[in-house]
Protein backbone atom coordinates (compact mmCIF):
# COMPACT_ATOMS: atom_id res chain seq x y z
CA UNK A 1 0.00 0.00 0.00
CA UNK A 2 1.16 3.43 -0.90
CA UNK A 3 1.08 6.53 1.20
CA UNK A 4 -1.87 7.91 -0.80
CA UNK A 5 -3.96 4.78 -0.23
CA UNK A 6 -3.13 4.88 3.45
CA UNK A 7 -4.21 8.54 3.70
CA UNK A 8 -7.47 7.80 1.81
CA UNK A 9 -8.25 4.84 4.03
CA UNK A 10 -7.41 6.86 7.12
CA UNK A 11 -9.64 9.75 5.93
CA UNK A 12 -12.51 7.35 5.17
CA UNK A 13 -12.17 5.79 8.60
CA UNK A 14 -12.23 9.25 10.23
CA UNK A 15 -15.43 10.15 8.35
CA UNK A 16 -17.14 6.90 9.36
CA UNK A 17 -15.98 7.35 12.94
CA UNK A 18 -17.37 10.92 12.95
CA UNK A 19 -20.69 9.75 11.46
CA UNK A 20 -20.98 6.94 14.01
CA UNK A 21 -20.43 9.37 16.87
CA UNK A 22 -22.49 12.32 15.61
CA UNK A 23 -24.78 10.77 12.99
CA UNK A 24 -27.92 10.81 15.11
CA UNK A 25 -27.38 14.39 16.16
CA UNK A 26 -26.79 15.45 12.54
CA UNK A 27 -29.89 13.55 11.42
CA UNK A 28 -31.91 15.17 14.23
CA UNK A 29 -30.68 18.63 13.21
CA UNK A 30 -31.57 17.91 9.58
CA UNK A 31 -35.08 16.77 10.53
CA UNK A 32 -35.49 19.82 12.81
CA UNK A 33 -34.36 22.12 10.00
CA UNK A 34 -36.83 20.54 7.57
CA UNK A 35 -39.70 20.87 10.07
CA UNK A 36 -38.88 24.52 10.76
CA UNK A 37 -38.60 25.17 7.02
CA UNK A 38 -41.97 23.47 6.37
CA UNK A 39 -43.64 25.65 8.99
CA UNK A 40 -41.92 29.02 8.60
CA UNK A 41 -40.49 28.83 5.07
CA UNK A 42 -41.56 30.87 2.06
CA UNK A 43 -44.03 28.19 1.01
CA UNK A 44 -44.50 26.73 4.46
CA UNK A 45 -47.61 26.15 6.53
CA UNK A 46 -47.87 29.70 7.86
CA UNK A 47 -47.48 31.24 4.41
CA UNK A 48 -50.14 28.90 3.03
CA UNK A 49 -52.51 29.75 5.87
CA UNK A 50 -51.96 33.48 5.30
CA UNK A 51 -52.70 32.99 1.59
CA UNK A 52 -55.85 30.96 2.37
CA UNK A 53 -57.15 33.72 4.66
CA UNK A 54 -56.45 36.31 1.97
CA UNK A 55 -58.32 34.20 -0.60
CA UNK A 56 -61.30 33.88 1.77
CA UNK A 57 -61.30 37.66 2.28
CA UNK A 58 -61.20 38.31 -1.47
CA UNK A 59 -64.02 35.77 -2.04
CA UNK A 60 -66.14 37.46 0.64
CA UNK A 61 -65.58 40.81 -1.08
CA UNK A 62 -66.42 39.22 -4.41
CA UNK A 63 -69.68 37.81 -2.99
CA UNK A 64 -70.58 41.21 -1.55
CA UNK A 65 -69.96 42.85 -4.92
CA UNK A 66 -72.12 40.23 -6.63
CA UNK A 67 -74.99 40.93 -4.19
CA UNK A 68 -74.63 44.66 -4.76
CA UNK A 69 -74.56 44.10 -8.52
CA UNK A 70 -77.78 42.05 -8.37
CA UNK A 71 -79.48 44.76 -6.29
CA UNK A 72 -78.40 47.43 -8.76
CA UNK A 73 -79.63 45.34 -11.69
CA UNK A 74 -82.99 44.93 -9.94
CA UNK A 75 -83.17 48.67 -9.31
CA UNK A 76 -82.39 49.38 -12.98
CA UNK A 77 -85.10 46.95 -14.03
CA UNK A 78 -87.60 48.64 -11.68
CA UNK A 79 -86.65 52.09 -12.95
CA UNK A 80 -87.21 50.97 -16.55
CA UNK A 81 -90.54 49.19 -15.94
CA UNK A 82 -92.19 50.44 -12.73
CA UNK A 83 -93.67 53.96 -12.85
CA UNK A 84 -94.37 53.81 -9.09
CA UNK A 85 -90.63 53.48 -8.42
CA UNK A 86 -89.92 56.60 -10.49
CA UNK A 87 -92.71 58.45 -8.66
CA UNK A 88 -91.29 57.35 -5.29
CA UNK A 89 -87.85 58.72 -6.21
CA UNK A 90 -89.36 61.95 -7.52
CA UNK A 91 -91.26 62.44 -4.25
CA UNK A 92 -88.54 61.36 -1.78
CA UNK A 93 -85.37 62.67 -3.35
CA UNK A 94 -86.53 65.54 -5.53
CA UNK A 95 -89.42 66.77 -3.40
CA UNK A 96 -91.86 66.78 -6.30
CA UNK A 97 -95.64 66.51 -5.82
CA UNK A 98 -98.71 65.89 -7.94
CA UNK A 99 -100.84 68.91 -8.82
CA UNK A 100 -102.92 69.94 -5.81
CA UNK A 101 -100.66 68.20 -3.23
CA UNK A 102 -98.78 70.11 -0.53
CA UNK A 103 -95.39 68.91 0.75
CA UNK A 104 -94.55 69.58 4.39
CA UNK A 105 -90.91 68.98 5.33
CA UNK A 106 -90.07 68.32 8.97
CA UNK A 107 -86.48 69.11 9.99
CA UNK A 108 -84.38 66.04 10.74
CA UNK A 109 -83.84 67.19 14.35
CA UNK A 110 -87.61 67.18 15.05
CA UNK A 111 -88.35 63.78 13.50
CA UNK A 112 -89.04 60.78 15.71
CA UNK A 113 -86.64 57.84 15.63
CA UNK A 114 -87.73 55.15 13.14
CA UNK A 115 -88.48 52.52 15.83
CA UNK A 116 -90.89 54.76 17.77
CA UNK A 117 -92.63 56.25 14.71
CA UNK A 118 -95.51 53.74 14.86
CA UNK A 119 -96.02 53.89 18.68
CA UNK A 120 -98.42 56.41 20.29
BAZA-586841 format. One record per residue (C-alpha): x, y, z; chain; residue in one letter. Coordinates in steps of 0.1 Angstrom, whole numbers, m for minus. Layout:
{u X&v Y&w Z&lodo A&lumdren A}
...
This chain:
{u 0&v 0&w 0&lodo A&lumdren X}
{u 12&v 34&w m9&lodo A&lumdren X}
{u 11&v 65&w 12&lodo A&lumdren X}
{u m19&v 79&w m8&lodo A&lumdren X}
{u m40&v 48&w m2&lodo A&lumdren X}
{u m31&v 49&w 35&lodo A&lumdren X}
{u m42&v 85&w 37&lodo A&lumdren X}
{u m75&v 78&w 18&lodo A&lumdren X}
{u m83&v 48&w 40&lodo A&lumdren X}
{u m74&v 69&w 71&lodo A&lumdren X}
{u m96&v 98&w 59&lodo A&lumdren X}
{u m125&v 74&w 52&lodo A&lumdren X}
{u m122&v 58&w 86&lodo A&lumdren X}
{u m122&v 92&w 102&lodo A&lumdren X}
{u m154&v 102&w 83&lodo A&lumdren X}
{u m171&v 69&w 94&lodo A&lumdren X}
{u m160&v 74&w 129&lodo A&lumdren X}
{u m174&v 109&w 130&lodo A&lumdren X}
{u m207&v 97&w 115&lodo A&lumdren X}
{u m210&v 69&w 140&lodo A&lumdren X}
{u m204&v 94&w 169&lodo A&lumdren X}
{u m225&v 123&w 156&lodo A&lumdren X}
{u m248&v 108&w 130&lodo A&lumdren X}
{u m279&v 108&w 151&lodo A&lumdren X}
{u m274&v 144&w 162&lodo A&lumdren X}
{u m268&v 155&w 125&lodo A&lumdren X}
{u m299&v 136&w 114&lodo A&lumdren X}
{u m319&v 152&w 142&lodo A&lumdren X}
{u m307&v 186&w 132&lodo A&lumdren X}
{u m316&v 179&w 96&lodo A&lumdren X}
{u m351&v 168&w 105&lodo A&lumdren X}
{u m355&v 198&w 128&lodo A&lumdren X}
{u m344&v 221&w 100&lodo A&lumdren X}
{u m368&v 205&w 76&lodo A&lumdren X}
{u m397&v 209&w 101&lodo A&lumdren X}
{u m389&v 245&w 108&lodo A&lumdren X}
{u m386&v 252&w 70&lodo A&lumdren X}
{u m420&v 235&w 64&lodo A&lumdren X}
{u m436&v 257&w 90&lodo A&lumdren X}
{u m419&v 290&w 86&lodo A&lumdren X}
{u m405&v 288&w 51&lodo A&lumdren X}
{u m416&v 309&w 21&lodo A&lumdren X}
{u m440&v 282&w 10&lodo A&lumdren X}
{u m445&v 267&w 45&lodo A&lumdren X}
{u m476&v 261&w 65&lodo A&lumdren X}
{u m479&v 297&w 79&lodo A&lumdren X}
{u m475&v 312&w 44&lodo A&lumdren X}
{u m501&v 289&w 30&lodo A&lumdren X}
{u m525&v 298&w 59&lodo A&lumdren X}
{u m520&v 335&w 53&lodo A&lumdren X}
{u m527&v 330&w 16&lodo A&lumdren X}
{u m558&v 310&w 24&lodo A&lumdren X}
{u m571&v 337&w 47&lodo A&lumdren X}
{u m564&v 363&w 20&lodo A&lumdren X}
{u m583&v 342&w m6&lodo A&lumdren X}
{u m613&v 339&w 18&lodo A&lumdren X}
{u m613&v 377&w 23&lodo A&lumdren X}
{u m612&v 383&w m15&lodo A&lumdren X}
{u m640&v 358&w m20&lodo A&lumdren X}
{u m661&v 375&w 6&lodo A&lumdren X}
{u m656&v 408&w m11&lodo A&lumdren X}
{u m664&v 392&w m44&lodo A&lumdren X}
{u m697&v 378&w m30&lodo A&lumdren X}
{u m706&v 412&w m15&lodo A&lumdren X}
{u m700&v 429&w m49&lodo A&lumdren X}
{u m721&v 402&w m66&lodo A&lumdren X}
{u m750&v 409&w m42&lodo A&lumdren X}
{u m746&v 447&w m48&lodo A&lumdren X}
{u m746&v 441&w m85&lodo A&lumdren X}
{u m778&v 421&w m84&lodo A&lumdren X}
{u m795&v 448&w m63&lodo A&lumdren X}
{u m784&v 474&w m88&lodo A&lumdren X}
{u m796&v 453&w m117&lodo A&lumdren X}
{u m830&v 449&w m99&lodo A&lumdren X}
{u m832&v 487&w m93&lodo A&lumdren X}
{u m824&v 494&w m130&lodo A&lumdren X}
{u m851&v 469&w m140&lodo A&lumdren X}
{u m876&v 486&w m117&lodo A&lumdren X}
{u m866&v 521&w m129&lodo A&lumdren X}
{u m872&v 510&w m165&lodo A&lumdren X}
{u m905&v 492&w m159&lodo A&lumdren X}
{u m922&v 504&w m127&lodo A&lumdren X}
{u m937&v 540&w m128&lodo A&lumdren X}
{u m944&v 538&w m91&lodo A&lumdren X}
{u m906&v 535&w m84&lodo A&lumdren X}
{u m899&v 566&w m105&lodo A&lumdren X}
{u m927&v 584&w m87&lodo A&lumdren X}
{u m913&v 574&w m53&lodo A&lumdren X}
{u m879&v 587&w m62&lodo A&lumdren X}
{u m894&v 620&w m75&lodo A&lumdren X}
{u m913&v 624&w m43&lodo A&lumdren X}
{u m885&v 614&w m18&lodo A&lumdren X}
{u m854&v 627&w m33&lodo A&lumdren X}
{u m865&v 655&w m55&lodo A&lumdren X}
{u m894&v 668&w m34&lodo A&lumdren X}
{u m919&v 668&w m63&lodo A&lumdren X}
{u m956&v 665&w m58&lodo A&lumdren X}
{u m987&v 659&w m79&lodo A&lumdren X}
{u m1008&v 689&w m88&lodo A&lumdren X}
{u m1029&v 699&w m58&lodo A&lumdren X}
{u m1007&v 682&w m32&lodo A&lumdren X}
{u m988&v 701&w m5&lodo A&lumdren X}
{u m954&v 689&w 8&lodo A&lumdren X}
{u m946&v 696&w 44&lodo A&lumdren X}
{u m909&v 690&w 53&lodo A&lumdren X}
{u m901&v 683&w 90&lodo A&lumdren X}
{u m865&v 691&w 100&lodo A&lumdren X}
{u m844&v 660&w 107&lodo A&lumdren X}
{u m838&v 672&w 144&lodo A&lumdren X}
{u m876&v 672&w 151&lodo A&lumdren X}
{u m884&v 638&w 135&lodo A&lumdren X}
{u m890&v 608&w 157&lodo A&lumdren X}
{u m866&v 578&w 156&lodo A&lumdren X}
{u m877&v 552&w 131&lodo A&lumdren X}
{u m885&v 525&w 158&lodo A&lumdren X}
{u m909&v 548&w 178&lodo A&lumdren X}
{u m926&v 563&w 147&lodo A&lumdren X}
{u m955&v 537&w 149&lodo A&lumdren X}
{u m960&v 539&w 187&lodo A&lumdren X}
{u m984&v 564&w 203&lodo A&lumdren X}
